[in-house]
Protein backbone atom coordinates (compact mmCIF):
# COMPACT_ATOMS: atom_id res chain seq x y z
CA UNK A 1 0.00 0.00 0.00
CA UNK A 2 1.29 3.49 -0.84
CA UNK A 3 2.63 5.75 1.88
CA UNK A 4 0.04 8.31 0.90
CA UNK A 5 -3.60 7.38 0.37
CA UNK A 6 -6.65 9.46 -0.42
CA UNK A 7 -9.04 9.53 2.47
CA UNK A 8 -12.75 8.79 2.40
CA UNK A 9 -13.45 12.43 1.63
CA UNK A 10 -10.87 12.34 -1.13
CA UNK A 11 -8.08 14.22 0.66
CA UNK A 12 -4.60 12.81 1.12
CA UNK A 13 -3.73 11.35 4.51
CA UNK A 14 -1.03 9.16 5.92
CA UNK A 15 -1.55 5.41 5.82
CA UNK A 16 -2.19 3.22 7.61
CA UNK A 17 -5.06 5.17 9.08
CA UNK A 18 -4.94 5.55 12.81
CA UNK A 19 -8.12 7.28 14.03
CA UNK A 20 -8.51 8.58 17.55
CA UNK A 21 -10.07 5.90 19.77
CA UNK A 22 -12.10 8.52 21.69
CA UNK A 23 -14.24 9.82 18.83
CA UNK A 24 -16.59 7.65 16.72
CA UNK A 25 -14.78 6.54 13.59
CA UNK A 26 -15.24 4.27 10.60
CA UNK A 27 -12.34 3.95 8.17
CA UNK A 28 -11.77 1.41 5.44
CA UNK A 29 -8.69 0.33 3.46
CA UNK A 30 -8.89 -1.43 0.11
CA UNK A 31 -5.64 -3.37 -0.22
CA UNK A 32 -3.88 -6.41 -1.66
CA UNK A 33 -5.47 -6.76 -5.12
CA UNK A 34 -5.11 -10.33 -6.41
CA UNK A 35 -6.05 -11.95 -9.71
CA UNK A 36 -8.50 -14.81 -9.30
CA UNK A 37 -9.40 -17.40 -11.96
CA UNK A 38 -8.35 -17.59 -15.60
CA UNK A 39 -9.58 -16.50 -19.01
CA UNK A 40 -12.85 -14.65 -19.33
CA UNK A 41 -13.82 -15.71 -15.78
CA UNK A 42 -10.77 -14.00 -14.25
CA UNK A 43 -11.30 -11.06 -11.91
CA UNK A 44 -9.46 -9.04 -9.27
CA UNK A 45 -10.28 -9.49 -5.60
CA UNK A 46 -9.43 -6.96 -2.89
CA UNK A 47 -8.89 -7.19 0.84
CA UNK A 48 -11.21 -4.70 2.55
CA UNK A 49 -10.11 -3.81 6.08
CA UNK A 50 -12.55 -1.95 8.32
CA UNK A 51 -11.50 -0.22 11.53
CA UNK A 52 -14.22 1.24 13.72
CA UNK A 53 -15.58 1.75 17.20
CA UNK A 54 -19.22 1.74 16.02
CA UNK A 55 -20.96 -0.74 18.37
CA UNK A 56 -23.01 -2.35 15.57
CA UNK A 57 -19.78 -3.64 13.98
CA UNK A 58 -19.07 -5.79 17.05
CA UNK A 59 -15.30 -5.37 17.05
CA UNK A 60 -12.53 -2.90 16.20
CA UNK A 61 -11.42 -4.58 12.97
CA UNK A 62 -12.95 -6.70 10.24
CA UNK A 63 -11.32 -8.09 7.07
CA UNK A 64 -13.32 -9.35 4.09
CA UNK A 65 -12.59 -10.12 0.44
CA UNK A 66 -14.52 -8.18 -2.19
CA UNK A 67 -14.59 -7.90 -5.97
CA UNK A 68 -15.61 -5.04 -8.23
CA UNK A 69 -19.19 -6.31 -8.64
CA UNK A 70 -19.63 -6.11 -4.85
CA UNK A 71 -18.77 -2.41 -4.95
CA UNK A 72 -21.27 -1.97 -7.80
CA UNK A 73 -23.93 -3.73 -5.70
CA UNK A 74 -23.32 -1.31 -2.82
CA UNK A 75 -23.38 1.75 -5.07
CA UNK A 76 -26.67 0.69 -6.68
CA UNK A 77 -28.34 -0.07 -3.34
CA UNK A 78 -27.38 3.33 -1.95
CA UNK A 79 -28.49 5.13 -5.11
CA UNK A 80 -31.94 3.57 -4.86
CA UNK A 81 -32.38 4.20 -1.14
CA UNK A 82 -30.82 7.63 -0.58
CA UNK A 83 -32.54 10.01 -2.98
CA UNK A 84 -31.03 13.49 -2.89
CA UNK A 85 -27.62 12.36 -1.65
CA UNK A 86 -24.69 12.31 -4.06
CA UNK A 87 -23.56 8.70 -4.12
CA UNK A 88 -19.79 8.56 -4.72
CA UNK A 89 -18.81 7.32 -8.19
CA UNK A 90 -17.07 4.10 -9.06
CA UNK A 91 -14.19 3.77 -11.52
CA UNK A 92 -15.12 2.48 -14.95
CA UNK A 93 -14.89 -1.23 -15.64
CA UNK A 94 -12.27 -1.90 -18.30
CA UNK A 95 -13.28 -4.39 -20.96
CA UNK A 96 -9.89 -4.40 -22.67
CA UNK A 97 -8.09 -7.57 -21.64
CA UNK A 98 -4.54 -6.25 -21.99
CA UNK A 99 -5.27 -3.30 -19.69
CA UNK A 100 -7.62 -5.06 -17.28
CA UNK A 101 -4.86 -6.93 -15.46
CA UNK A 102 -1.94 -4.53 -15.89
CA UNK A 103 -0.25 -3.53 -12.62
CA UNK A 104 -0.95 0.15 -13.23
CA UNK A 105 -4.65 -0.34 -13.99
CA UNK A 106 -5.10 -2.57 -10.94
CA UNK A 107 -3.48 0.06 -8.70
CA UNK A 108 -5.62 2.82 -10.22
CA UNK A 109 -8.72 0.71 -9.61
CA UNK A 110 -7.66 -0.09 -6.03
CA UNK A 111 -7.07 3.57 -5.22
CA UNK A 112 -10.41 4.62 -6.74
CA UNK A 113 -12.29 1.92 -4.80
CA UNK A 114 -10.54 3.04 -1.61
CA UNK A 115 -11.71 6.61 -2.21
CA UNK A 116 -15.24 5.40 -3.04
CA UNK A 117 -15.76 3.32 0.10
CA UNK A 118 -14.24 5.91 2.44
CA UNK A 119 -16.42 8.68 1.03
CA UNK A 120 -19.39 6.54 1.97
CA UNK A 121 -17.94 5.65 5.37
CA UNK A 122 -17.32 9.34 6.17
CA UNK A 123 -20.77 10.54 5.08
CA UNK A 124 -22.97 11.23 8.11
CA UNK A 125 -26.00 9.44 6.60
CA UNK A 126 -24.50 6.83 4.29
CA UNK A 127 -22.28 5.48 7.07
CA UNK A 128 -25.45 4.35 8.87
CA UNK A 129 -26.54 2.22 5.91
CA UNK A 130 -27.41 -1.40 6.59
CA UNK A 131 -26.09 -2.24 3.12
CA UNK A 132 -22.72 -0.69 3.97
CA UNK A 133 -22.51 -2.83 7.10
CA UNK A 134 -23.37 -5.91 5.06
CA UNK A 135 -20.68 -5.01 2.53
CA UNK A 136 -18.05 -4.54 5.24
CA UNK A 137 -18.97 -7.51 7.44
CA UNK A 138 -20.46 -10.40 5.46
CA UNK A 139 -18.35 -13.23 4.04
CA UNK A 140 -17.97 -13.79 0.30
CA UNK A 141 -20.74 -16.40 0.10
CA UNK A 142 -23.27 -14.06 1.72
CA UNK A 143 -22.28 -11.23 -0.60
CA UNK A 144 -22.63 -13.46 -3.63
CA UNK A 145 -26.09 -14.49 -2.41
CA UNK A 146 -27.04 -10.84 -1.90
CA UNK A 147 -25.95 -9.94 -5.43
CA UNK A 148 -27.90 -12.85 -6.92
CA UNK A 149 -31.08 -11.88 -5.06
CA UNK A 150 -31.34 -8.45 -6.67
CA UNK A 151 -35.03 -7.94 -7.46
CA UNK A 152 -37.56 -5.15 -7.82
CA UNK A 153 -36.13 -1.67 -7.62
CA UNK A 154 -32.55 -2.87 -7.24
CA UNK A 155 -31.30 -3.25 -10.75
CA UNK A 156 -28.03 -4.09 -12.38
CA UNK A 157 -25.37 -1.35 -12.67
CA UNK A 158 -26.95 1.75 -14.18
CA UNK A 159 -25.36 4.33 -16.41
CA UNK A 160 -25.83 7.59 -14.50
CA UNK A 161 -25.58 9.65 -17.66
CA UNK A 162 -28.28 7.56 -19.34
CA UNK A 163 -30.53 7.94 -16.29
CA UNK A 164 -30.14 11.69 -16.56
CA UNK A 165 -30.94 11.73 -20.30
CA UNK A 166 -33.96 9.44 -19.87
CA UNK A 167 -35.51 11.52 -17.11
CA UNK A 168 -34.79 14.75 -18.97
CA UNK A 169 -36.66 13.33 -21.93
CA UNK A 170 -39.60 12.23 -19.77
CA UNK A 171 -39.81 15.61 -18.05
CA UNK A 172 -39.85 17.37 -21.42
CA UNK A 173 -42.53 15.07 -22.83
CA UNK A 174 -45.03 15.06 -19.96
CA UNK A 175 -48.07 17.21 -20.65
CA UNK A 176 -50.60 18.16 -17.98
CA UNK A 177 -53.69 19.25 -19.87
CA UNK A 178 -51.71 21.87 -21.80
CA UNK A 179 -48.85 21.75 -24.23
CA UNK A 180 -46.32 22.74 -21.58
CA UNK A 181 -43.55 20.45 -20.29
CA UNK A 182 -43.36 19.85 -16.56
CA UNK A 183 -40.29 21.73 -15.40
CA UNK A 184 -39.32 23.07 -12.02
CA UNK A 185 -39.03 26.85 -12.07
CA UNK A 186 -36.57 27.77 -9.35
CA UNK A 187 -33.73 30.31 -9.83
CA UNK A 188 -31.49 28.64 -7.23
CA UNK A 189 -32.03 25.24 -8.84
CA UNK A 190 -31.21 26.64 -12.29
CA UNK A 191 -28.06 28.17 -10.84
CA UNK A 192 -27.04 24.81 -9.38
CA UNK A 193 -27.64 23.02 -12.68
CA UNK A 194 -25.68 25.58 -14.67
CA UNK A 195 -22.81 25.30 -12.21
CA UNK A 196 -22.73 21.50 -12.50
CA UNK A 197 -22.90 21.52 -16.32
CA UNK A 198 -20.11 24.11 -16.58
CA UNK A 199 -18.03 22.27 -14.00
CA UNK A 200 -18.39 19.07 -16.01
CA UNK A 201 -17.02 20.75 -19.14
CA UNK A 202 -14.10 22.38 -17.32
CA UNK A 203 -13.15 19.24 -15.43
CA UNK A 204 -13.29 17.14 -18.58
CA UNK A 205 -11.03 19.63 -20.35
CA UNK A 206 -8.55 19.71 -17.46
CA UNK A 207 -8.52 15.92 -17.25
CA UNK A 208 -7.88 15.66 -21.00
CA UNK A 209 -4.79 17.86 -20.69
CA UNK A 210 -3.66 16.03 -17.56
CA UNK A 211 -3.75 12.84 -19.63
CA UNK A 212 -1.62 14.51 -22.29
CA UNK A 213 0.84 15.70 -19.65
CA UNK A 214 1.24 12.16 -18.33
CA UNK A 215 1.65 10.86 -21.87
CA UNK A 216 4.29 13.50 -22.64
CA UNK A 217 6.33 12.52 -19.58
CA UNK A 218 6.20 8.89 -20.63
CA UNK A 219 7.18 9.63 -24.20
CA UNK A 220 10.05 11.87 -23.09
CA UNK A 221 11.19 9.17 -20.66
CA UNK A 222 11.17 6.57 -23.43
CA UNK A 223 13.04 8.91 -25.78
CA UNK A 224 15.72 9.53 -23.15
CA UNK A 225 16.04 5.79 -22.60
CA UNK A 226 16.49 5.16 -26.32
CA UNK A 227 18.92 8.07 -26.61
CA UNK A 228 20.90 6.81 -23.61
CA UNK A 229 21.35 3.37 -25.13
CA UNK A 230 22.44 4.86 -28.46
CA UNK A 231 24.98 7.22 -26.85
CA UNK A 232 26.45 4.42 -24.72
CA UNK A 233 27.01 2.37 -27.86
CA UNK A 234 28.63 5.41 -29.46
CA UNK A 235 30.89 5.78 -26.44
CA UNK A 236 32.02 2.16 -26.76
CA UNK A 237 33.49 3.05 -30.17
CA UNK A 238 35.73 5.69 -28.58
CA UNK A 239 38.65 4.73 -26.39
CA UNK A 240 39.53 8.17 -25.10
CA UNK A 241 37.93 10.68 -22.73
CA UNK A 242 35.25 11.42 -25.31
CA UNK A 243 34.14 7.80 -25.22
CA UNK A 244 33.97 7.90 -21.44
CA UNK A 245 31.97 11.14 -21.53
CA UNK A 246 29.56 9.63 -24.03
CA UNK A 247 29.09 6.57 -21.83
CA UNK A 248 28.36 8.77 -18.83
CA UNK A 249 25.96 10.84 -20.90
CA UNK A 250 24.14 7.66 -21.93
CA UNK A 251 23.98 6.40 -18.36
CA UNK A 252 22.68 9.76 -17.15
CA UNK A 253 20.00 9.77 -19.87
CA UNK A 254 18.82 6.32 -18.83
CA UNK A 255 18.73 7.40 -15.19
CA UNK A 256 16.66 10.47 -16.09
CA UNK A 257 14.37 8.25 -18.14
CA UNK A 258 13.54 6.25 -15.01
CA UNK A 259 12.86 9.47 -13.09
CA UNK A 260 10.50 10.70 -15.80
CA UNK A 261 8.62 7.41 -15.87
CA UNK A 262 8.22 7.57 -12.10
CA UNK A 263 7.02 11.16 -12.31
CA UNK A 264 4.54 10.15 -15.03
CA UNK A 265 3.11 7.51 -12.69
CA UNK A 266 2.99 10.03 -9.84
CA UNK A 267 1.12 12.48 -12.08
CA UNK A 268 -1.29 9.76 -13.13
CA UNK A 269 -2.17 8.67 -9.60
CA UNK A 270 -2.11 12.04 -7.83
CA UNK A 271 -3.20 14.48 -10.52
CA UNK A 272 -4.98 12.89 -13.49
CA UNK A 273 -6.89 10.27 -11.46
CA UNK A 274 -8.29 12.80 -8.92
CA UNK A 275 -9.49 14.94 -11.84
CA UNK A 276 -11.04 11.89 -13.47
CA UNK A 277 -12.69 11.00 -10.16
CA UNK A 278 -14.37 14.41 -10.05
CA UNK A 279 -15.53 14.01 -13.66
CA UNK A 280 -17.25 10.82 -12.47
CA UNK A 281 -18.55 12.62 -9.36
CA UNK A 282 -20.33 15.15 -11.56
CA UNK A 283 -22.13 12.26 -13.25
CA UNK A 284 -23.38 11.17 -9.82
CA UNK A 285 -24.63 14.69 -9.17
CA UNK A 286 -26.42 14.73 -12.52
CA UNK A 287 -28.09 11.45 -11.58
CA UNK A 288 -29.42 13.17 -8.43
CA UNK A 289 -30.62 16.09 -10.56
CA UNK A 290 -32.46 13.55 -12.69
CA UNK A 291 -34.06 12.02 -9.59
CA UNK A 292 -35.16 15.47 -8.46
CA UNK A 293 -36.73 16.13 -11.88
CA UNK A 294 -38.46 12.75 -11.70
CA UNK A 295 -39.86 13.47 -8.21
CA UNK A 296 -41.11 16.88 -9.33
CA UNK A 297 -42.77 15.39 -12.41
CA UNK A 298 -44.51 12.71 -10.33
CA UNK A 299 -45.82 15.25 -7.82
CA UNK A 300 -47.18 17.46 -10.60
CA UNK A 301 -48.88 14.50 -12.27
CA UNK A 302 -50.56 13.48 -9.03
CA UNK A 303 -51.57 17.05 -8.20
CA UNK A 304 -53.18 17.38 -11.64
CA UNK A 305 -54.89 14.02 -11.33
CA UNK A 306 -56.49 14.91 -8.01
CA UNK A 307 -58.08 17.99 -9.57
CA UNK A 308 -59.97 15.81 -12.03
CA UNK A 309 -60.76 13.38 -9.22
CA UNK A 310 -62.39 16.19 -7.24
CA UNK A 311 -64.58 17.10 -10.22
CA UNK A 312 -65.66 13.47 -10.64
CA UNK A 313 -66.32 13.19 -6.90
CA UNK A 314 -68.57 16.26 -6.88
CA UNK A 315 -70.55 14.84 -9.80
CA UNK A 316 -71.09 11.55 -7.96
CA UNK A 317 -72.26 13.43 -4.85
CA UNK A 318 -74.82 15.37 -6.86
CA UNK A 319 -76.02 12.16 -8.49
CA UNK A 320 -76.00 10.32 -5.14
CA UNK A 321 -74.27 7.53 -6.98
CA UNK A 322 -73.64 4.17 -5.37
CA UNK A 323 -70.04 4.51 -6.54
CA UNK A 324 -69.52 7.49 -4.22
CA UNK A 325 -68.05 5.52 -1.30
CA UNK A 326 -65.48 3.81 -3.46
CA UNK A 327 -64.61 7.09 -5.20
CA UNK A 328 -64.10 8.82 -1.83
CA UNK A 329 -61.72 6.07 -0.72
CA UNK A 330 -59.78 6.47 -3.96
CA UNK A 331 -59.71 10.23 -3.46
CA UNK A 332 -58.35 9.92 0.08
CA UNK A 333 -55.65 7.52 -1.14
CA UNK A 334 -54.77 9.92 -3.92
CA UNK A 335 -54.53 12.79 -1.42
CA UNK A 336 -52.12 10.71 0.64
CA UNK A 337 -50.08 9.96 -2.49
CA UNK A 338 -49.90 13.66 -3.33
CA UNK A 339 -48.67 14.50 0.16
CA UNK A 340 -46.12 11.69 0.04
CA UNK A 341 -44.82 12.76 -3.37
CA UNK A 342 -44.52 16.34 -2.09
CA UNK A 343 -42.63 15.14 0.98
CA UNK A 344 -40.22 13.08 -1.13
CA UNK A 345 -39.58 15.96 -3.51
CA UNK A 346 -38.95 18.43 -0.67
CA UNK A 347 -36.59 15.94 0.99
CA UNK A 348 -34.58 15.59 -2.22
CA UNK A 349 -34.39 19.39 -2.56
CA UNK A 350 -33.21 19.81 1.05
CA UNK A 351 -30.60 17.05 0.79
CA UNK A 352 -29.39 18.20 -2.60
CA UNK A 353 -28.79 21.73 -1.32
CA UNK A 354 -26.75 20.32 1.56
CA UNK A 355 -24.85 17.98 -0.76
CA UNK A 356 -23.95 20.76 -3.21
CA UNK A 357 -22.42 22.81 -0.39
CA UNK A 358 -20.52 19.78 0.93
CA UNK A 359 -19.33 18.87 -2.57
CA UNK A 360 -18.01 22.38 -3.26
CA UNK A 361 -16.15 22.48 0.04
CA UNK A 362 -14.55 19.08 -0.51
CA UNK A 363 -13.73 19.86 -4.14
CA UNK A 364 -11.79 22.93 -3.03
CA UNK A 365 -9.68 20.77 -0.72
CA UNK A 366 -9.16 17.92 -3.19
CA UNK A 367 -8.31 20.12 -6.16
CA UNK A 368 -5.88 22.06 -3.99
CA UNK A 369 -4.16 18.79 -3.07
CA UNK A 370 -4.08 17.58 -6.69
CA UNK A 371 -2.58 20.78 -8.06
CA UNK A 372 -0.13 20.95 -5.18
CA UNK A 373 1.02 17.43 -6.10
CA UNK A 374 1.42 18.58 -9.71
CA UNK A 375 3.50 21.64 -8.80
CA UNK A 376 5.59 19.75 -6.25
CA UNK A 377 6.33 16.92 -8.68
CA UNK A 378 7.23 19.27 -11.51
CA UNK A 379 9.51 21.36 -9.28
CA UNK A 380 11.29 18.27 -7.97
CA UNK A 381 11.64 16.85 -11.46
CA UNK A 382 13.01 20.09 -12.93
CA UNK A 383 15.58 20.37 -10.13
CA UNK A 384 16.62 16.72 -10.50
CA UNK A 385 17.01 16.98 -14.28
CA UNK A 386 18.95 20.26 -14.03
CA UNK A 387 21.35 18.80 -11.47
CA UNK A 388 21.90 15.68 -13.56
CA UNK A 389 22.78 17.60 -16.71
CA UNK A 390 24.87 20.12 -14.75
CA UNK A 391 27.05 17.33 -13.34
CA UNK A 392 28.00 16.32 -16.90
CA UNK A 393 28.99 19.78 -18.09
CA UNK A 394 32.63 19.79 -16.79
CA UNK A 395 33.41 16.46 -18.49
CA UNK A 396 31.81 17.46 -21.78
CA UNK A 397 33.51 20.87 -21.70
CA UNK A 398 36.90 19.17 -21.11
CA UNK A 399 36.37 17.05 -24.22
CA UNK A 400 35.41 20.05 -26.33
C-alpha positions in Angstrom: 0.0 0.0 0.0 1.3 3.5 -0.8 2.6 5.8 1.9 0.0 8.3 0.9 -3.6 7.4 0.4 -6.6 9.5 -0.4 -9.0 9.5 2.5 -12.7 8.8 2.4 -13.5 12.4 1.6 -10.9 12.3 -1.1 -8.1 14.2 0.7 -4.6 12.8 1.1 -3.7 11.3 4.5 -1.0 9.2 5.9 -1.6 5.4 5.8 -2.2 3.2 7.6 -5.1 5.2 9.1 -4.9 5.5 12.8 -8.1 7.3 14.0 -8.5 8.6 17.6 -10.1 5.9 19.8 -12.1 8.5 21.7 -14.2 9.8 18.8 -16.6 7.6 16.7 -14.8 6.5 13.6 -15.2 4.3 10.6 -12.3 4.0 8.2 -11.8 1.4 5.4 -8.7 0.3 3.5 -8.9 -1.4 0.1 -5.6 -3.4 -0.2 -3.9 -6.4 -1.7 -5.5 -6.8 -5.1 -5.1 -10.3 -6.4 -6.0 -12.0 -9.7 -8.5 -14.8 -9.3 -9.4 -17.4 -12.0 -8.3 -17.6 -15.6 -9.6 -16.5 -19.0 -12.9 -14.6 -19.3 -13.8 -15.7 -15.8 -10.8 -14.0 -14.2 -11.3 -11.1 -11.9 -9.5 -9.0 -9.3 -10.3 -9.5 -5.6 -9.4 -7.0 -2.9 -8.9 -7.2 0.8 -11.2 -4.7 2.5 -10.1 -3.8 6.1 -12.5 -2.0 8.3 -11.5 -0.2 11.5 -14.2 1.2 13.7 -15.6 1.7 17.2 -19.2 1.7 16.0 -21.0 -0.7 18.4 -23.0 -2.3 15.6 -19.8 -3.6 14.0 -19.1 -5.8 17.1 -15.3 -5.4 17.1 -12.5 -2.9 16.2 -11.4 -4.6 13.0 -13.0 -6.7 10.2 -11.3 -8.1 7.1 -13.3 -9.3 4.1 -12.6 -10.1 0.4 -14.5 -8.2 -2.2 -14.6 -7.9 -6.0 -15.6 -5.0 -8.2 -19.2 -6.3 -8.6 -19.6 -6.1 -4.8 -18.8 -2.4 -4.9 -21.3 -2.0 -7.8 -23.9 -3.7 -5.7 -23.3 -1.3 -2.8 -23.4 1.7 -5.1 -26.7 0.7 -6.7 -28.3 -0.1 -3.3 -27.4 3.3 -1.9 -28.5 5.1 -5.1 -31.9 3.6 -4.9 -32.4 4.2 -1.1 -30.8 7.6 -0.6 -32.5 10.0 -3.0 -31.0 13.5 -2.9 -27.6 12.4 -1.7 -24.7 12.3 -4.1 -23.6 8.7 -4.1 -19.8 8.6 -4.7 -18.8 7.3 -8.2 -17.1 4.1 -9.1 -14.2 3.8 -11.5 -15.1 2.5 -15.0 -14.9 -1.2 -15.6 -12.3 -1.9 -18.3 -13.3 -4.4 -21.0 -9.9 -4.4 -22.7 -8.1 -7.6 -21.6 -4.5 -6.3 -22.0 -5.3 -3.3 -19.7 -7.6 -5.1 -17.3 -4.9 -6.9 -15.5 -1.9 -4.5 -15.9 -0.3 -3.5 -12.6 -1.0 0.2 -13.2 -4.7 -0.3 -14.0 -5.1 -2.6 -10.9 -3.5 0.1 -8.7 -5.6 2.8 -10.2 -8.7 0.7 -9.6 -7.7 -0.1 -6.0 -7.1 3.6 -5.2 -10.4 4.6 -6.7 -12.3 1.9 -4.8 -10.5 3.0 -1.6 -11.7 6.6 -2.2 -15.2 5.4 -3.0 -15.8 3.3 0.1 -14.2 5.9 2.4 -16.4 8.7 1.0 -19.4 6.5 2.0 -17.9 5.7 5.4 -17.3 9.3 6.2 -20.8 10.5 5.1 -23.0 11.2 8.1 -26.0 9.4 6.6 -24.5 6.8 4.3 -22.3 5.5 7.1 -25.5 4.3 8.9 -26.5 2.2 5.9 -27.4 -1.4 6.6 -26.1 -2.2 3.1 -22.7 -0.7 4.0 -22.5 -2.8 7.1 -23.4 -5.9 5.1 -20.7 -5.0 2.5 -18.0 -4.5 5.2 -19.0 -7.5 7.4 -20.5 -10.4 5.5 -18.3 -13.2 4.0 -18.0 -13.8 0.3 -20.7 -16.4 0.1 -23.3 -14.1 1.7 -22.3 -11.2 -0.6 -22.6 -13.5 -3.6 -26.1 -14.5 -2.4 -27.0 -10.8 -1.9 -25.9 -9.9 -5.4 -27.9 -12.8 -6.9 -31.1 -11.9 -5.1 -31.3 -8.5 -6.7 -35.0 -7.9 -7.5 -37.6 -5.2 -7.8 -36.1 -1.7 -7.6 -32.6 -2.9 -7.2 -31.3 -3.2 -10.7 -28.0 -4.1 -12.4 -25.4 -1.4 -12.7 -26.9 1.8 -14.2 -25.4 4.3 -16.4 -25.8 7.6 -14.5 -25.6 9.6 -17.7 -28.3 7.6 -19.3 -30.5 7.9 -16.3 -30.1 11.7 -16.6 -30.9 11.7 -20.3 -34.0 9.4 -19.9 -35.5 11.5 -17.1 -34.8 14.8 -19.0 -36.7 13.3 -21.9 -39.6 12.2 -19.8 -39.8 15.6 -18.0 -39.9 17.4 -21.4 -42.5 15.1 -22.8 -45.0 15.1 -20.0 -48.1 17.2 -20.6 -50.6 18.2 -18.0 -53.7 19.3 -19.9 -51.7 21.9 -21.8 -48.8 21.8 -24.2 -46.3 22.7 -21.6 -43.6 20.5 -20.3 -43.4 19.9 -16.6 -40.3 21.7 -15.4 -39.3 23.1 -12.0 -39.0 26.9 -12.1 -36.6 27.8 -9.3 -33.7 30.3 -9.8 -31.5 28.6 -7.2 -32.0 25.2 -8.8 -31.2 26.6 -12.3 -28.1 28.2 -10.8 -27.0 24.8 -9.4 -27.6 23.0 -12.7 -25.7 25.6 -14.7 -22.8 25.3 -12.2 -22.7 21.5 -12.5 -22.9 21.5 -16.3 -20.1 24.1 -16.6 -18.0 22.3 -14.0 -18.4 19.1 -16.0 -17.0 20.8 -19.1 -14.1 22.4 -17.3 -13.1 19.2 -15.4 -13.3 17.1 -18.6 -11.0 19.6 -20.4 -8.6 19.7 -17.5 -8.5 15.9 -17.2 -7.9 15.7 -21.0 -4.8 17.9 -20.7 -3.7 16.0 -17.6 -3.8 12.8 -19.6 -1.6 14.5 -22.3 0.8 15.7 -19.7 1.2 12.2 -18.3 1.7 10.9 -21.9 4.3 13.5 -22.6 6.3 12.5 -19.6 6.2 8.9 -20.6 7.2 9.6 -24.2 10.1 11.9 -23.1 11.2 9.2 -20.7 11.2 6.6 -23.4 13.0 8.9 -25.8 15.7 9.5 -23.2 16.0 5.8 -22.6 16.5 5.2 -26.3 18.9 8.1 -26.6 20.9 6.8 -23.6 21.3 3.4 -25.1 22.4 4.9 -28.5 25.0 7.2 -26.9 26.5 4.4 -24.7 27.0 2.4 -27.9 28.6 5.4 -29.5 30.9 5.8 -26.4 32.0 2.2 -26.8 33.5 3.1 -30.2 35.7 5.7 -28.6 38.7 4.7 -26.4 39.5 8.2 -25.1 37.9 10.7 -22.7 35.3 11.4 -25.3 34.1 7.8 -25.2 34.0 7.9 -21.4 32.0 11.1 -21.5 29.6 9.6 -24.0 29.1 6.6 -21.8 28.4 8.8 -18.8 26.0 10.8 -20.9 24.1 7.7 -21.9 24.0 6.4 -18.4 22.7 9.8 -17.1 20.0 9.8 -19.9 18.8 6.3 -18.8 18.7 7.4 -15.2 16.7 10.5 -16.1 14.4 8.2 -18.1 13.5 6.2 -15.0 12.9 9.5 -13.1 10.5 10.7 -15.8 8.6 7.4 -15.9 8.2 7.6 -12.1 7.0 11.2 -12.3 4.5 10.2 -15.0 3.1 7.5 -12.7 3.0 10.0 -9.8 1.1 12.5 -12.1 -1.3 9.8 -13.1 -2.2 8.7 -9.6 -2.1 12.0 -7.8 -3.2 14.5 -10.5 -5.0 12.9 -13.5 -6.9 10.3 -11.5 -8.3 12.8 -8.9 -9.5 14.9 -11.8 -11.0 11.9 -13.5 -12.7 11.0 -10.2 -14.4 14.4 -10.1 -15.5 14.0 -13.7 -17.2 10.8 -12.5 -18.5 12.6 -9.4 -20.3 15.2 -11.6 -22.1 12.3 -13.3 -23.4 11.2 -9.8 -24.6 14.7 -9.2 -26.4 14.7 -12.5 -28.1 11.4 -11.6 -29.4 13.2 -8.4 -30.6 16.1 -10.6 -32.5 13.6 -12.7 -34.1 12.0 -9.6 -35.2 15.5 -8.5 -36.7 16.1 -11.9 -38.5 12.7 -11.7 -39.9 13.5 -8.2 -41.1 16.9 -9.3 -42.8 15.4 -12.4 -44.5 12.7 -10.3 -45.8 15.2 -7.8 -47.2 17.5 -10.6 -48.9 14.5 -12.3 -50.6 13.5 -9.0 -51.6 17.1 -8.2 -53.2 17.4 -11.6 -54.9 14.0 -11.3 -56.5 14.9 -8.0 -58.1 18.0 -9.6 -60.0 15.8 -12.0 -60.8 13.4 -9.2 -62.4 16.2 -7.2 -64.6 17.1 -10.2 -65.7 13.5 -10.6 -66.3 13.2 -6.9 -68.6 16.3 -6.9 -70.6 14.8 -9.8 -71.1 11.5 -8.0 -72.3 13.4 -4.9 -74.8 15.4 -6.9 -76.0 12.2 -8.5 -76.0 10.3 -5.1 -74.3 7.5 -7.0 -73.6 4.2 -5.4 -70.0 4.5 -6.5 -69.5 7.5 -4.2 -68.0 5.5 -1.3 -65.5 3.8 -3.5 -64.6 7.1 -5.2 -64.1 8.8 -1.8 -61.7 6.1 -0.7 -59.8 6.5 -4.0 -59.7 10.2 -3.5 -58.3 9.9 0.1 -55.7 7.5 -1.1 -54.8 9.9 -3.9 -54.5 12.8 -1.4 -52.1 10.7 0.6 -50.1 10.0 -2.5 -49.9 13.7 -3.3 -48.7 14.5 0.2 -46.1 11.7 0.0 -44.8 12.8 -3.4 -44.5 16.3 -2.1 -42.6 15.1 1.0 -40.2 13.1 -1.1 -39.6 16.0 -3.5 -38.9 18.4 -0.7 -36.6 15.9 1.0 -34.6 15.6 -2.2 -34.4 19.4 -2.6 -33.2 19.8 1.0 -30.6 17.0 0.8 -29.4 18.2 -2.6 -28.8 21.7 -1.3 -26.7 20.3 1.6 -24.8 18.0 -0.8 -23.9 20.8 -3.2 -22.4 22.8 -0.4 -20.5 19.8 0.9 -19.3 18.9 -2.6 -18.0 22.4 -3.3 -16.2 22.5 0.0 -14.6 19.1 -0.5 -13.7 19.9 -4.1 -11.8 22.9 -3.0 -9.7 20.8 -0.7 -9.2 17.9 -3.2 -8.3 20.1 -6.2 -5.9 22.1 -4.0 -4.2 18.8 -3.1 -4.1 17.6 -6.7 -2.6 20.8 -8.1 -0.1 20.9 -5.2 1.0 17.4 -6.1 1.4 18.6 -9.7 3.5 21.6 -8.8 5.6 19.8 -6.2 6.3 16.9 -8.7 7.2 19.3 -11.5 9.5 21.4 -9.3 11.3 18.3 -8.0 11.6 16.8 -11.5 13.0 20.1 -12.9 15.6 20.4 -10.1 16.6 16.7 -10.5 17.0 17.0 -14.3 19.0 20.3 -14.0 21.3 18.8 -11.5 21.9 15.7 -13.6 22.8 17.6 -16.7 24.9 20.1 -14.8 27.0 17.3 -13.3 28.0 16.3 -16.9 29.0 19.8 -18.1 32.6 19.8 -16.8 33.4 16.5 -18.5 31.8 17.5 -21.8 33.5 20.9 -21.7 36.9 19.2 -21.1 36.4 17.0 -24.2 35.4 20.1 -26.3 
